[in-house]
Amino acid sequence: MAAAAAAAEAHWSTRPKPPGSGLSKTHPPEPTPEPETETETETKTETKTERETVNNAAAIVSPTADVQPAGAIATSTSSTDVNSALGDLISSPLFYVTFGVAAAVALVQVLERSGVENAEFGLSALPIVLLTAISKTEFGAGLAKSIEDRRPELEAERARVERERAAARATMPAHYGPTRRKFLPDGFGYPFPEHLDGTLCGDAGFDPLGLASGSPGDLDRYRELELLHGRWAMLGVVGAAVPEALARFGGLELGEPVWWKVGAAKLNSPDLALDYLGLGGFHIAGSSGLAVIAACQLVLMGGPEYARKVGIDSLVPVGVYLPGDRDYPGGAPFDPFGVSADAAVFERQKVAEMKHGRLAMVAMLGCFAQAWATGVGPVENLTETWEKLRAFL
């Protein structure tokens, strides 16, 4: 440590004098220590301040360098640094799921008692209207400018993260690359498509019809559609099973718990209230007609669909930078708990999401089939099958 400190001091003493510093090129050693005068104390303070300034400048110039100059301040970009606190708040799904939904329910109830009809329709557009209004203000312009000013730094950090994730994929031969698991063993002699080379998560070499064998854009489009359908299917299976399970085993009154009967129930009984989670009054459009519910869903989905089309720059007007891509936007709004901070965990989660999405699509297809064949909900159908199996055994 002492030798390193001496070497660093010698290097500092012989450095070229920065313009306007007022400091000499060399710093000759004093033969004997003498009491410091006020001028010497000020000079040392100035030297220390200048040294910190130079080191900070070096760190900013090379934010992604593997080796930084001695004494340089290491810089890293986290989601907290990238996004403003207000930007995180107004764009966070957690905000809308908690405070947003609670406030919306309370406001709808107040407006309904005041005689205002279909207030939920206007309220459903409030998030998009609010974000748009903020982006048009001087404050919103300042948030967007702060992102644009820092874009080189943010893009450099994004590139660093991508390098880490690429390195993590290289350590997962079972999920990525030519040795990944395929839907058939290699011994079968099946000619796996050349355009499926193990780069994509969940690539099992399955494209028997060659749908994505055209241009690279075809493969990207089919992957986007598969992700969308898988995510919708995961939500759909939960929406089909949970309400019926709560009504059957939890004793909760939901209005109509069977998923495929909900539309007919609302159409035939416009006054039927659809409560969520079995909590009376916890509904936004559940007490309205079928057309209003559909309109609310259309308006609510308009914003996310537009953001998906725009991509990672969709929230820049409100000061939020998304460091991911179109399929995995990343950032605080889409990863509030920072799960993707670990590159290996992120890559495993991508594979898990793809597998769960495919399983959910098959499960949702099963829900459609069993509803058509048996005329009951999936939970009742599963319960009856289980009881028959137990009686047989």
ABEGO torsion letter per residue (X at the ends): XAAAAAAAAAAAAABBBBBGAGBBABBBBBABBBBBBAAAAAAAAAAAAAAAAAAAAAAAABAABABBBBGBBBBBBBAAAABBAAAAAAABAAAAABAAAAAAAAAAAAAAAAGBBGAAAAAAAAAAAAAAAAAABAAAAAAAAAAAAAAAAAAAAAAAAAAAAAAAAAABAAABEAABBBABBAAAGBBBBAABAGABBGBAGBBAAGAAABBAAAAAAAAAAAAAAAAAAAAAAAAAAAAAAAAAAAGBBAGBABAAAAAAAAAABAABBBBBGGBBGBBAAAABBAAAAAAAAAAAAAAAAAAAAAEAAAAAAAGBBBABBAABAEEAAABAAGAAABAAAAAAAAAAAAAAAAAAAAAAAAAAAAAAAAGBBAAAAAAAAAAAAAAAX
